[in-house]
Amino acid sequence: MKAILAGTLETGLGNTLKDVTIFIKDGKIAKISERLDPEGASEVIDASRMTVTPGLIDAHTHIGTYCEGFPEGMADANDMVDPVVPHLRILDAIYQDDTAFDDALAGGVTCVQTLPGSANIIGGQGAIIKTAVNREGRKRIVDEMVVKAPSSMKAALGENPIRVYKEKKKLPNTRMGNAALLRQAFVDAENYRVKAARAEAKGEASERNLMHEAMLPVLEGDLPLCIHAHRCDDIATAVRIAGEFSASYTVEHCTEG
């Protein structure tokens, strides 16, 4: 068992403890003693003159996809061929040897949500992962880092999708196009759900569509939509469309919010 002697412990629940010992077993907190006494511990970390906090969580990153030291052309966060790609999974693109994981861990960040970029109206599914190496000290393995996947669906409004697809002479070219494509993705998922239900009622098999299938948890409120938006009108559009389909959502960045 490992023990951390903490001069000050910020619990993350709004209260502060002084001069306590944190006992850790199998990588998890086993107990907290209200005195500085590591009795029974095989390893002791002396932070009696320091402040100890829970691991920090970064809810919006692209770590493992825009890798440190890699050229821009090797980034895997955006698939800029079609503006609506909800079936893409960021988990399939994470490079576990990105040195940013070590930097994050050194800064106290122990858990992150990695998301697709903002080039597309719907860019794909995010994942919540741990930044630490495994307990045996072996190198990181993506599937062992996962806390939850998918964790959210990434969407984007504003300049980025317009900039990407105007060059390709493809919708969207305007903010109207952004909104129309986002709505259409929801409607396509609704139609897919109805068609699948009808086929099931008849005892028939329906052809799977991974794009529409990926949107069903969003449509049903089980998977939040993380909507990239900076300008106030884009923020309003995000709120409006999410409300139309009763979707669970967050507005990311929200610069003019």
Phi, psi and omega in degrees: 000140179260147178232138175244119175276115186248118175294318175225132177239115171270114189283341186088357180251010177097357179241155183241132178247144180247141174050066180236166175240128179258122179259131183239130179228130180054039175080004181231154179292122180270319179194165175234120179266140184274035174204160180275084182212107183271026185309129178090354182276140178273342178219135182234130174251119184269101175242034185291344176248019184233172174255129180252136178231163169298163176301141179283150180240127175253112188277352181215102177221171171235025183300138182087353179240321166259087191277141180298130179086355179266145175293156183306324183294348180261005179290145185239020186273340183231130174252094193267059177245325178222139184285348181234103183223063183293343183277354176285143181238123181299334180302329181283354184244354186286127176264108188292344180265011173303125182294347177297333177297319178292320179296317179297315181296320179296332178271005177092004179273113185254348183213137181222156165255121176261131186236154167299164180284193187246024179284334185250156175300312170234116190260350179127187189263134178275175179214142173261125184223158174274150179266344187283158169286165181288168188295335180279356179083006177289165180296160182296142172233123189308312185295336177276347180273345190289130170263314178205131176207126358284152179254338182190172173244125182274131174230163180212139174237168177095209193290325190298306178298324179297313180300316183293315190266343173295321177297331181269001183054050185220146175301134009266146172246349182218174175293332173298318179295320176306307184296319182297317181292323178295316177299316183298326178297321177292316181296319178300321178293320177299313180297321179296318179296316180296315181297318180294321180294320179295318179296319180296321180296332179269359183074023182253155175272139177252146181291132180283144174231109187296328178297308182290323180299322181294334181276346183300315178298330176290314180299324183271001177081011182268342181231120183289148176264118177265106189257113175291122178203133178252306186285154184298324180291325177291323176298316179297320178296319178300314180295319182297310184289320177300322178293323180300327184248012179052040181274146170282135186205161167231151172259117182271138181079297172051046189302316181259020182280000000 
